[in-house]
């Protein structure tokens, strides 16, 4: 069964450093998403991406965050200058269509900012 | 603020017993309700997406119902098995692409 692949599975970074989280969505999916879960909290939406542009973003997704689909297969989330509060599990997801289509999630990248 | 709530937070069920849990959401601007099953160290797996009031969906021993007028969905598991142990997440769309998640119900099946 097709799956969404995320790398790395775990990343430790120093505060202020840039990190890039990578995702390979399912090839025929058109919608891509990043979500995150801070330990003990709800899974929360960061950004959705369709047709090579951001279609929606949350208030969390400020200027420190960016997304890119550089080569038609990878989908990346960049955090320019990490803060301690960015420590979370970051999930990539993709879907065939919006809203009424189930998402396929990756297994996540655990980001620890020290 | 659009809030999705799930209850109970955790549940221990004897193997073979049936169980159910609840997701509640604001009924205004409702568009779709998703259920996901999330096993530890794995990715959340889509179970159901429901949109219409009165929708009922079934996948093996797991089924779900939707009441959009009163803003709730139930997930039922019949004849629980150890492999059903997981966190069950519900999430709702409210007319945009963002999914708003509940906190999840952590289900543990006792052999």
Interface residues (C-beta under 8 A of the other chain):
Chain A: X3 X4 X31 X33 X35 X42 X43 X44 X45 X48 X50 X55 X56 X58 X91 X98 X99 X100 X101 X102 X103 X104 X105 X106 X107 X108
Chain B: X31 X32 X34 X36 X41 X42 X43 X44 X45 X46 X48 X49 X51 X89 X91 X93 X96 X97 X98 X99 X100 X101 X102 X103
